[in-house]
Amino acid sequence: NVQDLDLGSTAPLLLTGNRLFEIGKEAVGYMLSATRLGGIGGQESSIDACNAQGAVASWGDYVYVPCPDSGLVAIQIVGKSMHPAWQSSMASGSPTIGGGIVWSVANNQLVGLSPTTGRVLETIGAPDTEPFAAPAIADGLLVLGGTSEVVAYR
């Protein structure tokens, strides 16, 4: 706590197979058994990633981590091990996945990325947002709350 390296800067993410992913400001991602967390040193695996802040998301065997200092990071899970997949400096906010695209916000841009390669598929002008703003997707709309407005995209 003295160094502000808590795990509480992101929420735990439940994965398939009774697994859980957690990462925080310490920059280490942990994969745990959701039925037996294991305590300190009891993780199934860990990976050096980034100073994570916001909400993480998953799609298939990928986990997407928002890193305000370095960009969005994708981690691929293979069995009980994790490997870096890609990193994008184009986006750094909390990711949302819809329509086979990873959406994230950075620098007043809503950025759509390929979930497996991180290649930029689309960029859309976005309103001013708070640092941890995450887009939402429902009923064919991509919605983003800004500091003074909510914008919906089709």
N, C-alpha and C positions, 0 to 999 in steps of 0.2 A: 504493500500500500504506500510506503514512503516514496517509492519510485513511480507510482501510478501505472503499474504493469498488470492491472487486474484482468481477469477473464471476462468480467461483466460488461465490457464494451461491445459485445455482440451477444445474441441469444443462442442457446444451444439449438442445433439443427438435428432433428431426427432423420435417420437414413433407413433404407431398407435393411432387412436382416438384423433387426434389433441393435443397430449401431447408432451412435450419436457423434456429431462433430462439434467441437468448440474451439474457438480461437479468440485472442484478445490483444491487448496492447503489447504483450510480451513478444509477439510476432511468431509464436509457435502454435501450430494447429494440432489438435489432439483428436484421435478417433478412439472412442470408448465403447464398451459394451453397454447398451441401454438397460440391461437387466442386472449388471454388476459393474458399477462405475469404476471400481478398482482403487480409488484414492490416488495420492501423489505417487507417480511412478508406475501405476497400474494400467496405463493406457494400452490399447492394442498396438497403436503406432503414433508417431508424431512427425511433423514436418516443419522446417523453417519456412515461414511465408512472409508476413508483413505485419506492421502495426495496424491491426484490424479494428474498425469502428463502424457500427451500423448493423444492418441485418445481412446475414448470409443466405444463400439460396442454393438449391441443388436441382440437377436435371440428369437423369440417368446415373452414370458413375462419375459425374463431375460436381464439384462444390465450387461456388463463386464467392469470393471474399472481397469486401470493399476495403480499400486501403487508401485513405486520404492523402498519404505522403507519396505513394508510388503507383497508384492505379489499381484497377480491378485485377485480381489474381484468380486463375482457374487451377484447381487441384483435381487430378484424376485419381480415383480410388480403384485399386486393383486388388481384390481379395482383402487382406488385412493391411495392405501397405498403400501409401499415398505418394504421388509423384507430381511435380510441377507440370502443368499442361501449357499454359500461356499467361501472359500479363499484358494488359492494355493501358497505356498512359492516356488514352482517349477518354476513359471513363474511370471513375473512382467511387461513385456513390453506391448505396445499397441496391443490389440487383433484383430484378423481377424477370421472370421467364414466361413468355407466351408466344404462341405461333412459331415455336422453334427458334426464337431469338432471345438473347440475353439483353435486357434493357437496363441502362444505368445513366446517371446524370453526372455531368461535370462541365464547369465553365459555361453555364447557360445553354448547354446542348444536351438533348436526350439522344443517347447513342445506342444503336442496335448492333449487337455483335454476334458472330457465329459462336454457338455454344462449344464447339470442338476445336476451333482454330483461333478464336479471338479476332478474326478479320472483321473490320467495320463493314456492316451491311447497309446501315442507314444512319443519318444524323438529322435531327429536327431541332429547330430553335426552341428553347424552353424558357419559362419564366424564371426569375430569381427564386432560388430555393434555399432552404436551410441545409446545412452540411449532410444530414443523414436522410434526406428526402428519398423516398422510393416510389417509383411509378406503380400503379395498379392496373390490372388488366381484367376486364369482364365484358361480356356481351358485345364483343367486337370493338371495344373502346380501350385505348391506352390513356390513362388519366394520371395527371401529375399535379400535386398541390404545391403552389409557389408561396412566397412570403405574403402576397396580397391577392392571389387569384388561384383558381383551379382551372386547368386547361385539359380538354379532352381531345384526343386525336383518333381518327378512324383509319 
